[in-house]
């Protein structure tokens, strides 16, 4: 990509990004806990539950969904619970490392 700072991009990828796998029927995050990372769903079925959804319901999370990206810009706490239905893979951006880069 023209004009992109290759050194900055390389540092970001090596320092702030990682792959994360979570087993089936596990909590990925819980309501009220601090969001220390931004997650991008890559593989597997998962459900997000929140009292803030209509009727306190749930929503199925699709591949490629970004979760808690506001944590990159503000002190953010999760507003719901993310639970895996099967083994799931994520791309995780560590918030503290992102800020340092």
C-alpha positions as a Markdown table, in Angstrom:
| # | Residue | x | y | z |
|---|---|---|---|---|
| 1 | Unk | 0.0 | 0.0 | 0.0 |
| 2 | Unk | 1.5 | 3.2 | -1.1 |
| 3 | Unk | 2.4 | 5.7 | 1.6 |
| 4 | Unk | 2.1 | 3.1 | 4.4 |
| 5 | Unk | 4.9 | 3.2 | 7.0 |
| 6 | Unk | 6.2 | -0.4 | 6.6 |
| 7 | Unk | 8.3 | -0.2 | 9.8 |
| 8 | Unk | 5.3 | 0.8 | 11.8 |
| 9 | Unk | 3.1 | -1.9 | 10.3 |
| 10 | Unk | 5.8 | -4.5 | 11.0 |
| 11 | Unk | 6.2 | -3.4 | 14.6 |
| 12 | Unk | 2.4 | -3.4 | 15.1 |
| 13 | Unk | 2.1 | -7.0 | 13.7 |
| 14 | Unk | 5.0 | -8.3 | 15.8 |
| 15 | Unk | 4.1 | -6.6 | 19.0 |
| 16 | Unk | 0.4 | -6.0 | 19.3 |
| 17 | Unk | -1.2 | -8.8 | 17.3 |
| 18 | Unk | -1.5 | -12.4 | 18.2 |
| 19 | Unk | -3.7 | -15.4 | 17.5 |
| 20 | Unk | -6.0 | -16.6 | 20.2 |
| 21 | Unk | -7.9 | -19.9 | 20.4 |
| 22 | Unk | -10.7 | -20.6 | 22.9 |
| 23 | Unk | -12.1 | -24.1 | 23.7 |
| 24 | Unk | -15.8 | -25.0 | 23.3 |
| 25 | Unk | -18.3 | -23.8 | 25.8 |
| 26 | Unk | -15.9 | -21.3 | 27.3 |
| 27 | Unk | -16.2 | -17.6 | 28.2 |
| 28 | Unk | -14.2 | -15.4 | 26.0 |
| 29 | Unk | -15.1 | -12.3 | 28.1 |
| 30 | Unk | -17.6 | -11.5 | 30.9 |
| 31 | Unk | -19.8 | -8.5 | 31.4 |
| 32 | Unk | -18.1 | -5.7 | 33.4 |
| 33 | Unk | -14.5 | -6.9 | 33.0 |
| 34 | Unk | -11.9 | -4.6 | 31.5 |
| 35 | Unk | -11.4 | -5.0 | 27.7 |
| 36 | Unk | -7.6 | -5.6 | 27.4 |
| 37 | Unk | -7.8 | -6.6 | 23.8 |
| 38 | Unk | -9.8 | -6.2 | 20.6 |
| 39 | Unk | -10.9 | -9.4 | 19.0 |
| 40 | Unk | -11.7 | -10.3 | 15.4 |
| 41 | Unk | -13.6 | -13.5 | 15.1 |
| 42 | Unk | -11.9 | -15.8 | 12.6 |
| 43 | Unk | -13.4 | -19.3 | 13.0 |
| 44 | Unk | -16.0 | -21.1 | 15.1 |
| 45 | Unk | -19.5 | -20.5 | 16.5 |
| 46 | Unk | -20.0 | -18.1 | 19.4 |
| 47 | Unk | -22.8 | -16.2 | 21.0 |
| 48 | Unk | -22.9 | -12.7 | 22.6 |
| 49 | Unk | -25.3 | -12.2 | 25.5 |
| 50 | Unk | -26.2 | -8.8 | 26.9 |
| 51 | Unk | -29.0 | -7.2 | 28.9 |
| 52 | Unk | -28.6 | -4.3 | 26.6 |
| 53 | Unk | -29.9 | -6.3 | 23.6 |
| 54 | Unk | -33.6 | -6.3 | 22.9 |
| 55 | Unk | -35.2 | -8.3 | 25.7 |
| 56 | Unk | -31.8 | -9.2 | 27.3 |
| 57 | Unk | -31.2 | -11.5 | 24.4 |
| 58 | Unk | -28.3 | -12.9 | 22.4 |
| 59 | Unk | -26.8 | -12.6 | 19.0 |
| 60 | Unk | -24.7 | -15.1 | 16.9 |
| 61 | Unk | -21.3 | -13.7 | 16.1 |
| 62 | Unk | -20.2 | -14.2 | 12.5 |
| 63 | Unk | -16.7 | -14.7 | 11.1 |
| 64 | Unk | -14.9 | -11.3 | 10.7 |
| 65 | Unk | -16.8 | -9.5 | 13.4 |
| 66 | Unk | -14.8 | -7.0 | 15.4 |
| 67 | Unk | -15.4 | -7.1 | 19.1 |
| 68 | Unk | -14.7 | -4.3 | 21.7 |
| 69 | Unk | -12.7 | -2.1 | 19.3 |
| 70 | Unk | -13.7 | 0.9 | 21.4 |
| 71 | Unk | -11.0 | -0.3 | 23.9 |
| 72 | Unk | -8.4 | 1.0 | 21.5 |
| 73 | Unk | -9.5 | 4.6 | 22.1 |
| 74 | Unk | -11.1 | 4.6 | 25.6 |
| 75 | Unk | -11.1 | 2.9 | 28.9 |
| 76 | Unk | -13.7 | 0.2 | 28.0 |
| 77 | Unk | -15.4 | -2.6 | 30.0 |
| 78 | Unk | -17.3 | -5.3 | 28.3 |
| 79 | Unk | -21.1 | -4.8 | 28.2 |
| 80 | Unk | -22.0 | -8.5 | 27.8 |
| 81 | Unk | -20.7 | -12.0 | 27.8 |
| 82 | Unk | -19.2 | -13.9 | 24.8 |
| 83 | Unk | -19.4 | -17.7 | 24.9 |
| 84 | Unk | -18.0 | -20.2 | 22.4 |
| 85 | Unk | -20.2 | -23.0 | 21.1 |
| 86 | Unk | -17.2 | -24.8 | 19.6 |
| 87 | Unk | -13.4 | -24.2 | 19.4 |
| 88 | Unk | -13.0 | -20.6 | 18.2 |
| 89 | Unk | -10.1 | -18.7 | 16.8 |
| 90 | Unk | -9.6 | -15.0 | 17.0 |
| 91 | Unk | -7.1 | -12.3 | 15.9 |
| 92 | Unk | -6.4 | -10.3 | 19.1 |
| 93 | Unk | -5.0 | -6.8 | 19.3 |
| 94 | Unk | -3.4 | -6.1 | 22.7 |
| 95 | Unk | -4.6 | -2.6 | 23.7 |
| 96 | Unk | -1.6 | -1.6 | 25.8 |
| 97 | Unk | 0.8 | -2.8 | 23.0 |
| 98 | Unk | -1.2 | -1.0 | 20.4 |
| 99 | Unk | -0.9 | 2.3 | 22.3 |
| 100 | Unk | 2.9 | 1.8 | 22.7 |
| 101 | Unk | 3.4 | 1.2 | 18.9 |
